[in-house]
Amino acid sequence: MTNAIETGQIAPEFSLTGDDGKVHTLEETGDTWTLLYFYPKDDTPGCTTEACAIRDVYDEFVELGVTVFGVSKDTITSHQAFKEKYNLPFTLLSDPDGEVAALYGAAPKKSWFRKGSVGFSRISFLIDPAGTIARVYPKVDPAAHAFEILSDVRECMSA
């Protein structure tokens, strides 16, 4: 998979419905940092590990002024159940057609051998307050990812 977006590029705007039933956009984050992380499927082992790791340090993201959005193809109902089951404090966005994922290079290649669709690739983007991609994380270790991002946010803020 090739990234459609690279560090230094302007982040594509999006408009997706969240687990709260509201439509969320990149523009709404204003002049704050944004973590936009794409993941394959709610309530699967790697995705749960990643979401819970972000949850466990979420207060630090808030202190740094980082808005966190998780994005998958799952339905709002699925997101609500996943969020409730693991007490996730951040917004999960539904991209059922994969349009936003495609803009960010997170949509997987389609398989001609299997019926049904495959979830998104596990990839994250750290977006600075000006709307520019500050970091791209194409290879995510679900357990360590939250700490990596926090470290990068601090580094970017001090630069």
PATI-355936 format. One record per residue: residue in one letter; x, y, z of N, C-alpha, C in turn. Coordinates in steps of 0.05 Angstrom, whole numbers, padded with zeros to 5 digits, always signed. Layout:
aXYZXYZXYZ
...
***
This chain:
m+00017-00024+00000+00000+00000+00000+00018+00025+00000
t+00011+00044-00016+00026+00069-00018+00010+00090-00004
n+00023+00106+00012+00009+00128+00025+00001+00149+00005
a-00023+00159+00007-00032+00181-00010-00023+00207+00002
i-00017+00207+00028-00010+00231+00042+00017+00228+00055
e+00033+00250+00053+00060+00249+00065+00063+00273+00084
t+00083+00271+00101+00090+00292+00119+00094+00318+00104
g+00083+00340+00114+00085+00366+00101+00062+00374+00083
q+00046+00354+00076+00023+00360+00059-00001+00370+00076
i-00019+00384+00064-00044+00393+00077-00061+00368+00080
a-00072+00365+00104-00090+00342+00110-00116+00346+00095
p-00126+00325+00082-00152+00328+00069-00175+00332+00090
e-00193+00350+00083-00216+00354+00100-00234+00329+00099
f-00248+00325+00121-00267+00302+00121-00292+00311+00136
s-00313+00296+00132-00338+00300+00145-00350+00272+00149
l-00348+00263+00174-00357+00236+00181-00374+00236+00206
t-00393+00218+00208-00409+00216+00232-00395+00200+00253
g-00397+00210+00278-00383+00198+00300-00402+00180+00316
d-00391+00166+00336-00407+00149+00353-00427+00165+00369
d-00424+00191+00371-00443+00209+00385-00466+00218+00367
g-00466+00209+00342-00487+00216+00323-00483+00243+00310
k-00461+00257+00317-00455+00283+00305-00436+00280+00282
v-00437+00299+00263-00418+00299+00241-00393+00314+00251
h-00370+00302+00246-00345+00314+00255-00328+00320+00230
t-00312+00342+00232-00295+00350+00210-00267+00357+00221
l-00248+00358+00204-00221+00367+00212-00222+00396+00219
e-00238+00411+00205-00240+00440+00210-00249+00446+00239
e-00266+00429+00250-00276+00433+00277-00254+00433+00299
t-00232+00420+00292-00210+00418+00312-00196+00445+00315
g-00201+00463+00297-00190+00491+00299-00160+00491+00299
d-00149+00505+00318-00120+00508+00319-00108+00489+00340
t-00117+00464+00339-00105+00444+00357-00092+00422+00341
w-00077+00405+00354-00066+00381+00342-00088+00360+00340
t-00086+00344+00319-00106+00322+00315-00091+00296+00309
l-00100+00275+00323-00091+00248+00317-00115+00235+00302
l-00110+00228+00277-00130+00214+00261-00119+00186+00256
y-00131+00166+00270-00120+00139+00267-00141+00121+00254
f-00132+00107+00234-00149+00088+00219-00143+00060+00230
y-00164+00044+00233-00160+00017+00243-00180-00002+00229
p-00173-00027+00228-00189-00046+00212-00218-00052+00222
k-00221-00057+00248-00248-00066+00257-00251-00064+00287
d-00274-00055+00295-00281-00053+00324-00278-00080+00337
d-00269-00079+00362-00269-00103+00380-00255-00127+00369
t-00233-00122+00355-00215-00144+00347-00189-00140+00364
p-00173-00161+00366-00150-00159+00385-00131-00135+00381
g-00121-00131+00357-00102-00109+00352-00115-00082+00355
c-00140-00079+00346-00154-00054+00347-00162-00047+00376
t-00169-00067+00391-00175-00063+00419-00150-00055+00434
t-00127-00068+00429-00102-00061+00442-00095-00032+00436
e-00097-00024+00411-00091+00004+00403-00109+00024+00416
a-00135+00019+00415-00155+00037+00427-00151+00040+00457
c-00146+00018+00470-00143+00018+00500-00117+00032+00507
a-00096+00029+00491-00071+00043+00497-00075+00073+00495
i-00090+00082+00475-00096+00110+00472-00113+00119+00495
r-00133+00103+00502-00150+00109+00525-00134+00113+00551
d-00115+00096+00555-00099+00096+00580-00082+00121+00583
v-00075+00134+00561-00059+00159+00563-00075+00183+00552
y-00101+00180+00550-00118+00200+00538-00116+00227+00552
d-00114+00226+00579-00111+00252+00594-00087+00268+00585
e-00065+00254+00577-00041+00267+00567-00047+00280+00540
f-00062+00267+00523-00070+00279+00498-00086+00304+00503
v-00104+00303+00521-00121+00326+00528-00103+00349+00538
e-00085+00343+00556-00067+00363+00567-00051+00377+00545
l-00043+00362+00525-00028+00373+00503-00046+00386+00481
g-00072+00384+00485-00090+00397+00466-00094+00381+00440
v-00092+00354+00442-00094+00337+00418-00123+00326+00417
t-00136+00330+00395-00162+00317+00389-00157+00290+00377
v-00170+00269+00387-00166+00242+00377-00191+00232+00363
f-00187+00223+00339-00209+00210+00323-00199+00183+00314
g-00214+00161+00320-00209+00135+00309-00229+00131+00286
v-00219+00119+00264-00236+00116+00240-00235+00088+00230
s-00259+00076+00226-00261+00050+00212-00286+00050+00196
k-00291+00027+00182-00315+00024+00165-00339+00016+00182
d-00334+00010+00207-00356+00000+00224-00379+00020+00226
t-00402+00010+00233-00426+00026+00236-00425+00042+00262
i-00442+00062+00264-00444+00078+00288-00451+00060+00312
t-00470+00041+00308-00478+00023+00329-00455+00006+00338
s-00438-00004+00320-00415-00019+00327-00395-00002+00343
h-00391+00023+00334-00373+00041+00348-00383+00046+00377
q-00409+00050+00380-00420+00056+00406-00416+00032+00425
a-00420+00008+00415-00415-00016+00432-00386-00019+00439
f-00368-00015+00420-00339-00016+00424-00331+00005+00445
k-00340+00029+00441-00333+00051+00459-00342+00045+00487
e-00367+00036+00490-00378+00030+00516-00364+00006+00530
k-00359-00015+00515-00346-00039+00525-00319-00033+00537
y-00303-00015+00524-00276-00009+00533-00273+00019+00545
n-00295+00033+00549-00294+00059+00562-00275+00078+00547
l-00279+00080+00521-00262+00097+00505-00271+00126+00506
p-00254+00145+00513-00262+00173+00517-00261+00190+00492
f-00252+00179+00470-00249+00195+00445-00270+00187+00425
t-00273+00203+00404-00293+00198+00384-00284+00178+00363
l-00303+00160+00357-00298+00140+00335-00316+00148+00312
l-00304+00151+00288-00318+00160+00264-00323+00136+00246
s-00346+00137+00233-00353+00116+00214-00349+00126+00185
d-00333+00110+00170-00327+00116+00142-00336+00091+00126
p-00362+00086+00124-00372+00061+00113-00364+00056+00084
d-00361+00076+00068-00353+00072+00040-00323+00075+00036
g-00308+00081+00057-00279+00083+00055-00270+00107+00040
e-00286+00127+00036-00278+00151+00020-00256+00167+00033
v-00259+00171+00059-00238+00187+00074-00213+00170+00076
a-00216+00144+00081-00193+00126+00083-00178+00127+00057
a-00192+00127+00034-00178+00128+00008-00162+00154+00005
l-00173+00177+00014-00159+00202+00013-00133+00202+00028
y-00133+00187+00051-00109+00186+00068-00092+00161+00062
g-00099+00145+00044-00083+00121+00037-00087+00099+00057
a-00109+00098+00071-00114+00077+00091-00133+00055+00081
a-00143+00058+00057-00161+00037+00046-00144+00014+00035
p-00150-00010+00043-00135-00033+00034-00141-00039+00005
k-00124-00055-00007-00129-00065-00034-00152-00085-00032
k-00169-00085-00051-00192-00103-00050-00182-00131-00058
s-00194-00150-00045-00188-00178-00050-00209-00189-00069
w-00200-00201-00091-00218-00213-00110-00225-00242-00102
f-00211-00252-00082-00214-00280-00074-00234-00284-00052
r-00240-00263-00037-00258-00265-00014-00283-00248-00018
k-00305-00259-00008-00329-00242-00008-00328-00224+00016
g-00342-00202+00014-00342-00183+00037-00318-00164+00035
s-00319-00144+00052-00298-00124+00050-00278-00128+00073
v-00254-00119+00069-00233-00120+00089-00233-00092+00103
g-00226-00092+00128-00224-00066+00142-00201-00049+00132
f-00199-00026+00143-00178-00007+00136-00150-00017+00144
s-00130-00006+00132-00103-00010+00141-00099+00005+00167
r-00081-00005+00184-00075+00008+00209-00054+00029+00204
i-00062+00054+00202-00044+00076+00196-00055+00101+00210
s-00037+00118+00220-00045+00142+00234-00031+00167+00223
f-00044+00189+00229-00034+00215+00220-00035+00235+00243
l-00013+00248+00248-00013+00270+00267-00014+00296+00251
i-00035+00311+00256-00040+00336+00241-00036+00360+00259
d-00020+00379+00250-00013+00402+00266-00036+00422+00266
p-00035+00443+00283-00056+00463+00284-00062+00477+00258
a-00043+00478+00240-00047+00492+00214-00060+00473+00193
g-00065+00448+00201-00077+00429+00183-00057+00414+00165
t-00032+00415+00173-00011+00401+00157-00004+00374+00171
i+00002+00355+00154+00010+00329+00165+00038+00331+00177
a+00039+00328+00204+00065+00330+00218+00079+00303+00219
r+00064+00281+00221+00076+00255+00222+00057+00235+00209
v+00068+00215+00195+00052+00193+00184+00063+00168+00197
y+00045+00150+00206+00053+00125+00220+00042+00102+00203
p+00057+00093+00183+00046+00071+00166+00049+00044+00178
k+00066+00040+00197+00069+00014+00211+00065+00019+00240
v+00041+00011+00249+00033+00017+00277+00036-00008+00294
d+00050-00005+00317+00050-00025+00338+00028-00017+00357
p+00005-00032+00357-00018-00024+00372-00012-00018+00402
a+00005-00033+00414+00011-00029+00443+00028-00004+00448
a+00045+00003+00430+00064+00025+00435+00057+00051+00421
h+00037+00050+00404+00031+00073+00386+00024+00098+00401
a+00008+00096+00422+00000+00120+00437+00024+00135+00449
f+00043+00120+00459+00067+00132+00471+00084+00145+00449
e+00086+00132+00426+00101+00143+00404+00089+00170+00395
i+00063+00171+00393+00050+00196+00385+00054+00218+00406
l+00050+00211+00431+00054+00231+00453+00083+00243+00451
s+00102+00226+00447+00130+00235+00445+00133+00253+00421
d+00121+00246+00399+00124+00263+00375+00109+00289+00378
v+00086+00290+00391+00072+00315+00395+00090+00334+00412
r+00101+00323+00433+00118+00339+00451+00143+00350+00435
e+00154+00332+00418+00177+00341+00402+00169+00363+00382
c+00147+00359+00369+00137+00379+00350+00131+00406+00364
m+00119+00405+00387+00112+00429+00401+00136+00444+00411
s+00158+00430+00417+00182+00443+00427+00200+00453+00405
a+00194+00446+00380+00211+00453+00357+00206+00482+00349
***
